[in-house]
Amino acid sequence: QVRLVESGGGLVQAGGSLRLSCTASGFALFSRSSMSWYRQAPGKQREVVASISSGSGGSPYYSTSVRGRFTISRDNAKKEVYLQMNSLKVEDTAVYYCVSPNTWGQGTPVTVSS
């Protein structure tokens, strides 16, 4: 059974940084799965934040709201995906989810204070 577990969320001041991690289990071939980070802010719909392709993960996708501040990466040997978040803004406050094509993690909350 595929399982995704996020960690690294928390409370940070605006302008600060956080690094989210996602540990995958149950994948037959993790390296062949594209992976994404989504987020859901209070009262808003879930939105994709960043995506990374299978394999080495070249040409990642970023939403316009985070491009230039967030970096997605992966370590296939560890079956992990990361989201480095820099220059955080109050509007980045949300629950962040690690997502594979068929599975969602439970989410990790990120709160950015002014």
C-alpha positions as CSV (number, residue, x, y, z in Angstrom):
1,Q,0.0,0.0,0.0
2,V,1.4,3.4,-1.1
3,R,1.8,5.8,1.8
4,L,3.1,9.4,1.9
5,V,4.1,11.0,5.2
6,E,5.0,14.7,5.3
7,S,7.1,16.5,7.9
8,G,8.7,19.8,8.5
9,G,5.8,22.1,8.8
10,G,5.5,24.6,11.6
11,L,5.3,28.3,12.6
12,V,7.7,30.8,11.0
13,Q,7.9,34.5,10.6
14,A,7.5,36.2,7.3
15,G,10.7,36.2,5.4
16,G,11.8,32.9,7.0
17,S,12.3,29.5,5.5
18,L,11.1,26.0,6.0
19,R,11.9,22.7,4.4
20,L,9.2,20.1,4.0
21,S,9.9,16.5,3.5
22,C,7.8,13.7,2.2
23,T,8.7,10.0,2.8
24,A,7.1,7.5,0.5
25,S,6.6,3.8,1.2
26,G,4.9,1.0,-0.7
27,F,6.1,2.2,-4.1
28,A,7.3,-0.5,-6.4
29,L,9.4,2.0,-8.3
30,F,9.3,5.4,-6.6
31,S,11.7,6.9,-9.2
32,R,9.0,6.4,-11.9
33,S,6.4,8.5,-10.1
34,S,6.0,12.1,-10.7
35,M,5.4,13.9,-7.3
36,S,3.8,17.1,-6.3
37,W,3.2,19.4,-3.4
38,Y,-0.3,20.9,-3.0
39,R,-1.6,23.3,-0.4
40,Q,-4.9,24.3,1.0
41,A,-5.3,27.6,2.8
42,P,-8.2,28.2,5.2
43,G,-11.4,28.8,3.2
44,K,-9.7,28.1,-0.1
45,Q,-9.5,25.3,-2.6
46,R,-6.4,23.1,-2.8
47,E,-3.9,24.3,-5.3
48,V,-0.8,22.7,-6.8
49,V,2.4,24.4,-5.6
50,A,5.1,22.5,-7.3
51,S,5.6,19.3,-9.3
52,I,8.6,17.2,-10.2
53,S,8.8,14.6,-12.9
54,S,9.9,11.0,-12.6
55,G,13.6,10.0,-12.8
56,S,16.0,12.8,-12.1
57,G,13.2,15.3,-11.9
58,G,14.3,17.8,-14.6
59,S,12.2,20.9,-15.4
60,P,10.0,21.1,-12.3
61,Y,6.8,23.1,-12.3
62,Y,6.0,25.9,-9.9
63,S,2.9,27.9,-9.5
64,T,3.3,31.6,-10.2
65,S,2.7,32.4,-6.5
66,V,5.8,30.5,-5.4
67,R,8.1,30.6,-8.4
68,G,11.5,31.9,-7.4
69,R,11.0,31.2,-3.7
70,F,10.2,27.5,-3.5
71,T,12.3,24.6,-4.8
72,I,11.1,21.0,-5.2
73,S,13.6,18.2,-5.3
74,R,13.7,14.4,-4.8
75,D,16.0,11.7,-3.6
76,N,14.9,8.5,-5.3
77,A,17.3,6.3,-3.2
78,K,15.6,7.6,0.0
79,K,12.2,7.7,-1.6
80,E,11.8,11.3,-0.4
81,V,10.6,14.5,-1.9
82,Y,11.4,17.9,-0.5
83,L,10.0,21.4,-0.7
84,Q,12.4,24.2,0.3
85,M,10.4,27.3,1.0
86,N,12.3,30.6,1.3
87,S,11.1,34.2,1.7
88,L,7.8,32.9,3.2
89,K,4.8,35.2,3.1
90,V,1.7,35.3,5.3
91,E,-0.3,34.1,2.3
92,D,1.8,30.9,2.2
93,T,0.0,29.8,5.3
94,A,-1.8,26.5,4.5
95,V,-1.7,22.8,5.0
96,Y,0.8,21.3,2.6
97,Y,0.2,17.9,1.0
98,C,2.6,15.5,-0.7
99,V,0.9,13.9,-3.7
100,S,1.7,11.1,-6.0
101,P,-0.5,10.2,-9.0
102,N,-2.9,8.2,-6.8
103,T,-2.1,9.0,-3.2
104,W,-2.2,12.0,-0.9
105,G,-0.4,12.4,2.4
106,Q,-2.1,13.6,5.5
107,G,-0.7,17.1,5.2
108,T,1.6,19.2,7.3
109,P,0.5,22.7,8.5
110,V,2.6,25.8,7.7
111,T,1.8,29.0,9.5
112,V,3.6,32.2,8.5
113,S,3.2,35.1,10.9
114,S,3.6,38.8,10.1
